C-alpha cells in the first residue's frame, strides 16, 4: 500500500551568517536534501507527526543563500545548516510573507539580533582568553591577572567578614543587633565601597570587559547611600534600615567576587556560577528597596539639620533644600534599578543560554 506524502514539523533559528533548521523526523531513511535556485528541498521516510510515512517540504528563502547545504541525521531529528550569501539579520525566513504552516521558531536556539551579537562577542572574548592562557602556559602570570585576583580576593574577604559577623550577631543578639550595624560594620563597608571605585576605572579603560554605565550606577549609588544618606547623619547610624542595606550588599558580593577570582585563571565552578547569576534576583530588588527606605527616613533629618542645603534667600529669595534633590533621587533610583536589572538579566540569559546549547 502506498504511503501518503506529508509535511514534517520544521523549526528554524538564525545567526548573522547561518540558518539552522531542525526537522522532527525519527529514524529518517532515504533522505534527500538539496538546494535549487535558492529553494531548499527535503524528502525522506521516517516517523513524524503522522506516524511512519514519506515526508517532504520545500522552503524558498527570503534572501540568497549558498548552494552548499550541510545536514546531519540522528535517531530523533534531522539538523540542516544553510549559509547566508551575505552576512546580516533577516526579518523572516521565506520569500513569501505568510509563514508555512509546518514552520515554527526553534526556541531552543532562538536569539534576538542583539543577543546574537552578544554571542559573537562572547566567542571572541573566549578566543582571546584561550590565546592569553596559551601565552602564559609557562607559568608566568601577567600583572593584570595578579592585580584583578588580589582585588577580588580582598573584596571577597571583607564582604565575607561583614556577612558572617552580621549573621552571627543576629543569631546571638536578635533584633538588637540591627540597631548597631553601622557602629560594628561601617569601617569595613567604607573600605569596600571606596575600593569599589576601581571597578569603574577597570571598566572605563577596558581592563575588564563589562559595561561602564551599569558599573558606575552601582558604585555611585551605593556610595551615595553609604557616605551621604547613612554616614553623614548621626541619627541614621542607629536605625535598623542600615542592617537591611548592608546584608543584601554583602550577600551578593560573597558569590560575585570568588566567581571573578576563578575567572582570572579561566576556571569555573558550576555551582558558584549558578549562584553568582541567580542570588541577585531576589537580593538586588530587596537591597534597592532598603536603600529607598533609608532615603525616605533621612529626608526629615536633612531638613532638620539643614545639611547640604543652599541658602539663596538673600540673592534670589529661595532656599534649595537637599531634601528636594532626594525626592528626585528616589525617581532616579527606579531608572537605575531598571538599567542594572536588565543588564544583569541579559548577562544571566547569555551565560546559561550558551551553556544549554553546548550541552545539546
C-alpha positions in Angstrom: 0.0 0.0 0.0 1.4 3.4 -1.0 2.1 5.7 1.9 0.8 9.3 1.6 3.3 12.3 1.4 3.2 14.6 4.3 5.0 17.6 5.7 7.1 17.3 8.9 7.4 19.8 11.6 10.3 22.1 10.9 11.8 24.6 13.4 14.2 27.4 12.5 16.6 29.9 14.0 19.3 32.2 12.6 22.6 33.8 13.3 24.2 36.6 11.3 25.8 34.1 8.9 23.7 30.9 9.2 20.2 29.5 9.1 19.5 26.5 11.3 16.7 24.0 10.5 15.5 21.2 12.7 13.3 18.6 11.1 11.2 16.5 13.6 11.6 13.1 12.0 12.7 9.9 13.8 14.9 7.2 12.2 15.0 9.0 8.8 15.8 6.9 5.8 16.1 7.5 2.1 16.8 11.2 2.9 17.5 13.8 0.2 18.4 17.3 0.9 19.5 19.7 -1.8 19.3 23.4 -2.9 17.9 24.5 -6.2 17.6 28.2 -7.2 17.6 29.4 -3.6 14.9 26.8 -2.7 15.7 24.1 -0.2 14.0 20.7 -1.0 13.8 17.9 1.6 12.4 14.4 1.3 12.7 11.3 3.5 11.0 8.5 5.2 10.6 8.3 8.9 8.4 8.6 12.0 6.9 12.1 12.2 3.7 13.8 13.3 1.6 11.4 11.3 3.5 8.3 12.2 5.7 6.3 9.8 5.4 7.9 6.3 7.1 9.7 3.5 7.7 13.4 4.3 8.8 16.3 2.2 8.9 20.0 2.2 10.5 23.0 0.3 11.5 26.4 1.5 12.1 29.4 -0.8 14.4 31.6 1.3 13.9 35.3 1.8 17.4 36.3 0.6 20.2 34.5 -1.4 22.0 31.6 0.3 25.0 29.4 -0.6 24.1 26.3 -2.6 26.1 24.0 -0.3 23.9 22.6 2.5 25.2 20.6 5.5 22.9 18.3 7.3 23.1 15.6 10.0 20.6 12.9 10.8 20.2 11.5 14.3 17.8 9.0 15.7 15.5 11.8 16.8 15.8 14.5 14.2 17.5 15.9 11.1 19.6 19.1 11.6 20.3 21.3 8.5 22.6 24.3 8.3 22.4 26.8 5.4 25.0 29.5 4.9 23.7 33.0 4.1 25.2 34.5 0.9 25.7 37.8 2.8 26.1 38.4 6.5 23.0 40.0 8.0 19.8 39.6 10.0 16.6 38.5 8.3 13.2 39.7 9.3 11.7 36.4 8.1 12.9 33.1 6.7 10.9 32.7 3.5 10.3 34.8 0.4 6.5 34.7 1.0 5.3 36.9 3.8 2.9 34.3 5.2 4.8 31.6 7.2 4.2 28.0 6.0 2.1 26.1 8.5 4.7 23.5 9.1 7.4 26.1 10.0 7.9 27.4 13.6 10.7 29.1 15.6 13.2 26.9 17.3 13.2 28.4 20.7 16.0 26.1 21.9 18.3 28.1 19.6 16.4 31.3 19.1 18.1 34.6 19.7 17.2 38.2 19.0 19.7 40.1 16.9 21.2 41.9 19.9 21.6 38.6 21.8 23.3 37.1 18.7 25.7 40.0 18.6 26.5 39.3 22.3 27.1 35.7 21.5 29.6 36.7 18.8 31.3 39.0 21.3 31.4 36.2 23.9 33.0 33.8 21.4 35.6 36.4 20.5 36.3 37.0 24.2 36.7 33.3 24.8 39.2 33.1 21.9 41.1 35.9 23.5 41.2 34.2 26.8 42.4 31.0 25.2 45.2 32.8 23.4 46.1 34.6 26.7 46.2 31.3 28.6 48.5 29.8 25.9 50.9 32.7 26.2 51.0 32.1 30.0 51.4 28.4 29.8 55.0 28.7 31.0 53.5 29.5 34.5 54.1 33.3 34.5 51.1 35.4 35.4 50.5 38.8 33.9 50.4 41.9 36.2 46.8 42.4 35.2 45.8 38.9 36.3 47.6 39.3 39.7 46.0 42.7 40.2 42.5 41.5 39.4 42.8 38.4 41.5 44.1 40.3 44.6 41.4 43.0 44.2 38.6 40.4 44.1 40.2 38.4 46.9 40.3 41.5 49.2 36.7 42.4 48.4 35.6 38.8 49.0 37.3 38.6 52.4 35.9 41.9 53.5 32.4 41.3 52.4 32.6 37.7 53.9 33.6 39.3 57.2 30.7 41.6 57.1 28.2 38.9 56.1 29.4 36.4 58.7 29.5 38.9 61.5 26.1 40.3 60.8 24.7 36.7 60.7 26.3 35.6 63.9 25.3 38.8 65.7 21.7 38.4 64.5 21.6 34.9 66.0 23.2 35.9 69.3 21.6 39.3 69.9 18.5 39.0 67.8 16.8 42.3 66.6 19.0 44.4 68.9 22.0 43.7 66.6 20.3 45.5 63.7 20.4 48.8 65.5 24.2 48.9 65.9 25.0 47.6 62.5 26.6 50.9 61.5 28.9 51.0 64.5 30.2 47.5 64.1 30.3 47.1 60.3 30.7 50.6 58.8 34.5 50.8 58.8 34.9 47.7 56.7 32.0 48.7 54.5 33.5 52.2 53.9 36.7 50.4 52.9 34.9 48.0 50.5 32.8 50.7 48.8 35.7 53.1 48.4 37.8 50.4 46.9 34.9 49.6 44.5 35.7 52.7 42.6 38.5 50.6 41.0 35.7 48.7 39.2 34.6 51.8 37.3 38.2 52.6 36.3 38.7 49.0 35.1 35.5 49.1 33.0 36.3 52.5 31.6 39.8 51.6 30.5 39.0 48.1 29.2 40.8 46.2 32.0 37.7 44.1 32.3 35.0 43.6 29.6 31.9 45.0 31.2 29.5 47.9 30.8 30.7 51.2 32.2 27.2 52.6 32.8 25.8 49.7 35.0 29.1 49.6 37.0 29.1 53.4 37.5 25.4 53.3 38.6 26.0 50.6 41.2 29.2 52.1 42.6 28.0 55.7 42.8 24.5 54.6 44.0 25.9 52.5 46.9 28.5 55.2 47.9 25.8 57.8 47.9 23.7 55.8 50.3 26.6 54.8 52.5 28.5 58.1 52.7 25.7 60.7 52.3 22.4 59.2 53.4 23.7 57.0 56.3 27.2 58.2 57.1 26.6 62.0 57.2 23.7 61.8 59.6 24.4 60.5 63.1 20.6 59.9 63.6 20.8 57.3 60.8 23.6 55.3 62.5 21.2 53.6 65.0 18.4 52.7 62.5 17.6 49.1 61.6 17.5 50.0 57.9 21.3 50.0 57.9 21.2 46.3 58.5 18.8 45.7 55.6 21.1 47.7 53.3 24.3 46.1 54.3 23.0 42.5 54.4 21.9 42.2 50.7 25.0 44.0 49.6 27.3 41.6 51.3 25.2 38.5 50.4 25.5 39.3 46.7 29.2 40.0 46.8 30.3 36.8 48.6 29.3 35.0 45.4 30.3 37.6 42.8 33.9 38.1 43.9 35.0 34.5 44.1 33.4 33.9 40.7 35.7 36.7 39.3 38.7 35.2 41.2 38.3 31.9 39.3 37.7 33.8 36.1 41.2 35.3 36.4 42.5 31.8 35.7 39.9 30.8 33.1 38.4 28.4 35.7 34.8 27.9 36.6 32.9 26.1 39.3 29.4 25.2 38.1 27.6 25.7 41.4 29.3 29.1 42.1 28.4 30.2 38.6 24.8 29.4 39.1 24.8 31.3 42.5 26.6 34.3 41.0 23.9 34.7 38.3 20.9 33.8 40.5 21.1 35.1 44.0 20.9 38.7 42.8 17.3 38.1 41.5 15.7 38.3 45.0 18.5 40.2 46.7 19.0 43.1 44.3 15.4 44.4 44.5 15.4 43.9 48.3 18.6 45.9 48.6 17.2 48.6 46.4 14.0 48.8 48.5 16.1 49.1 51.7 18.1 51.9 50.1 14.9 53.7 49.2 13.6 53.3 52.7 16.9 54.8 54.0 16.5 57.8 51.7 12.9 58.4 52.9 13.9 58.1 56.5 16.7 60.6 56.0 14.6 63.4 54.4 13.2 64.9 57.6 16.6 64.6 59.2 18.3 66.5 56.5 15.6 69.2 56.7 16.0 69.5 60.4 19.8 69.7 60.2 19.7 71.9 57.1 22.6 69.8 55.8 23.8 70.2 52.2 21.1 72.8 51.6 21.9 76.0 49.8 20.5 79.2 51.2 19.9 81.8 48.4 17.2 83.8 50.2 19.4 86.9 50.2 20.1 86.8 46.5 17.0 85.3 44.8 14.7 84.8 47.8 14.7 81.0 47.8 16.4 78.2 49.6 17.4 75.0 47.8 16.9 72.2 50.3 18.8 68.9 50.0 15.5 67.1 50.6 14.3 68.3 47.2 17.2 66.6 45.5 16.4 63.4 47.5 12.9 63.3 46.1 14.4 63.5 42.6 16.9 60.8 43.6 14.1 58.4 44.5 12.8 58.7 41.0 16.2 58.2 39.5 16.6 55.0 41.7 13.8 53.4 39.7 15.5 54.2 36.4 18.9 52.9 37.8 17.2 49.7 39.1 15.7 49.1 35.7 19.0 49.6 33.8 21.0 47.4 36.2 18.3 44.7 36.4 18.1 44.5 32.6 21.9 44.3 32.4 22.1 41.5 35.0 19.3 39.6 33.4 20.9 39.7 30.0 24.2 38.5 31.5 22.4 35.6 33.1 20.4 34.7 29.9 23.6 34.9 27.8 25.6 32.7 30.2 23.0 29.9 30.7 21.6 30.0 27.1 25.2 29.4 25.8 25.7 26.5 28.3 22.4 25.0 27.3 23.4 25.0 23.6 26.7 23.4 24.4 25.0 20.6 26.3 22.8 19.7 23.4 
